[in-house]
């Protein structure tokens, strides 16, 4: 049996996206590709909040791993709420958990690992103390792994 969907209170960071007709497939439900794009939008908002820019500065965050669990079908129209929490901070990486909600019900969860890289060399770099603090602020109390 699958674990119960996470509660919204677990996620300290939120963003919202509007469902579009183009997000649906021939079965009339929101396509898995669109769900991945909603997760990406949530991750981008977190990176923007912590780094201050997606395209400027010496450090970029790149996706090293993503997994998505689809919990139930969803249909157009609506607004998707994307909750994000930082669950682990490493030397140069950050793990995120996300949950997607429509009308208060969770329909998908995602886990991702982001890696900090130097924009010039494209090689992994250690998170600065400021970046580490920014990501720590987005961790649910008492849940972050070392």
C-alpha positions as CSV (number, residue, x, y, z in Angstrom):
1,X,0.0,0.0,0.0
2,X,1.3,3.4,-0.9
3,X,2.1,5.9,1.9
4,X,-0.5,8.6,2.4
5,X,0.0,11.9,0.5
6,X,2.0,14.5,2.4
7,X,0.1,17.2,4.3
8,X,0.4,20.8,2.9
9,X,1.8,22.0,6.3
10,X,5.1,20.0,5.5
11,X,6.0,22.4,2.7
12,X,7.4,25.9,3.7
13,X,7.6,27.2,0.1
14,X,4.6,27.6,-2.2
15,X,4.0,28.6,-5.8
16,X,0.9,28.4,-8.0
17,X,0.4,27.6,-11.7
18,X,-2.7,27.7,-13.8
19,X,-3.8,24.6,-15.7
20,X,-4.1,25.1,-19.4
21,X,-6.1,23.2,-22.0
22,X,-2.7,22.4,-23.6
23,X,-1.7,20.5,-20.4
24,X,-4.3,17.8,-21.1
25,X,-3.9,14.7,-23.3
26,X,-6.3,12.5,-25.4
27,X,-7.7,11.0,-22.2
28,X,-8.8,14.4,-21.0
29,X,-6.6,14.5,-18.0
30,X,-3.5,16.5,-17.2
31,X,-0.5,14.8,-18.9
32,X,2.5,13.5,-17.1
33,X,4.7,15.9,-19.0
34,X,2.7,18.9,-17.7
35,X,3.0,17.6,-14.2
36,X,6.8,17.5,-14.6
37,X,6.7,21.1,-15.8
38,X,4.8,22.1,-12.7
39,X,7.5,20.5,-10.6
40,X,10.1,22.3,-12.6
41,X,8.3,25.6,-12.1
42,X,8.3,25.0,-8.3
43,X,12.0,24.2,-8.4
44,X,12.8,27.3,-10.4
45,X,10.9,29.5,-7.9
46,X,13.0,28.0,-5.1
47,X,16.3,28.6,-6.9
48,X,15.2,32.2,-7.7
49,X,14.3,32.8,-4.1
50,X,17.7,31.4,-2.8
51,X,20.1,32.5,-5.5
52,X,18.3,35.8,-6.4
53,X,18.5,34.9,-10.2
54,X,18.3,31.9,-12.4
55,X,20.7,33.2,-15.0
56,X,23.1,35.6,-13.1
57,X,25.9,35.2,-10.6
58,X,28.8,32.8,-10.3
59,X,26.7,29.7,-9.2
60,X,24.0,27.9,-11.0
61,X,21.8,25.0,-9.7
62,X,21.3,22.1,-12.1
63,X,19.1,19.1,-11.8
64,X,20.9,15.8,-11.2
65,X,17.9,13.6,-10.4
66,X,14.1,13.8,-10.5
67,X,11.4,11.2,-9.7
68,X,7.7,11.8,-9.8
69,X,4.9,9.7,-8.4
70,X,1.5,10.2,-9.9
71,X,-1.2,9.7,-7.3
72,X,-4.4,10.4,-9.1
73,X,-5.8,11.9,-12.3
74,X,-6.5,15.7,-12.5
75,X,-8.5,17.6,-15.1
76,X,-8.7,21.1,-16.5
77,X,-9.5,23.7,-15.3
78,X,-7.9,24.7,-12.1
79,X,-4.9,26.1,-10.3
80,X,-2.1,23.8,-9.2
81,X,-0.4,24.6,-5.8
82,X,3.2,23.4,-5.7
83,X,4.7,22.9,-2.2
84,X,8.5,22.5,-1.9
85,X,10.7,21.5,1.0
86,X,14.4,21.1,1.3
87,X,15.1,17.7,2.8
88,X,18.9,17.4,2.6
89,X,21.8,19.7,2.1
90,X,25.2,18.3,1.1
91,X,28.5,19.9,0.2
92,X,27.4,20.9,-3.3
93,X,23.9,19.4,-3.5
94,X,20.4,20.0,-2.2
95,X,17.5,17.5,-2.1
96,X,13.9,18.7,-2.6
97,X,10.6,17.1,-2.0
98,X,7.5,18.5,-3.7
99,X,3.8,17.9,-3.6
100,X,1.2,19.1,-6.2
101,X,-2.3,20.0,-5.0
102,X,-5.5,20.7,-6.9
103,X,-8.6,21.8,-4.9
104,X,-6.8,20.8,-1.7
105,X,-6.0,17.2,-2.8
106,X,-2.5,16.0,-3.5
107,X,-2.2,14.4,-7.0
108,X,1.6,14.0,-7.4
109,X,4.8,14.1,-5.4
110,X,8.3,14.6,-6.6
111,X,11.8,14.2,-5.2
112,X,14.8,16.0,-6.9
113,X,18.5,16.6,-6.3
114,X,20.0,19.9,-7.4
115,X,23.8,20.4,-7.7
116,X,25.6,23.8,-7.5
117,X,28.0,24.4,-10.4
118,X,30.3,27.2,-11.3
119,X,28.8,29.0,-14.3
120,X,32.1,29.3,-16.1
121,X,33.7,25.9,-15.5
122,X,30.4,24.0,-15.3
123,X,31.9,21.9,-12.4
124,X,30.3,21.2,-9.0
125,X,31.2,23.8,-6.3
126,X,30.6,23.8,-2.6
127,X,27.5,25.7,-1.4
128,X,28.4,29.1,0.1
129,X,27.3,29.8,3.6
130,X,24.7,32.2,2.3
131,X,23.2,29.6,-0.1
132,X,23.3,27.0,2.6
133,X,21.3,29.3,4.9
134,X,18.8,30.1,2.2
135,X,18.1,26.4,1.5
136,X,18.0,25.6,5.3
137,X,15.2,28.2,5.6
138,X,13.1,26.1,3.3
139,X,13.4,22.9,5.4
140,X,10.5,21.6,7.4
141,X,11.3,21.8,11.1
142,X,13.2,18.8,12.3
143,X,13.1,16.8,9.0
144,X,16.3,17.7,7.2
145,X,18.9,14.9,6.8
146,X,22.6,15.8,7.1
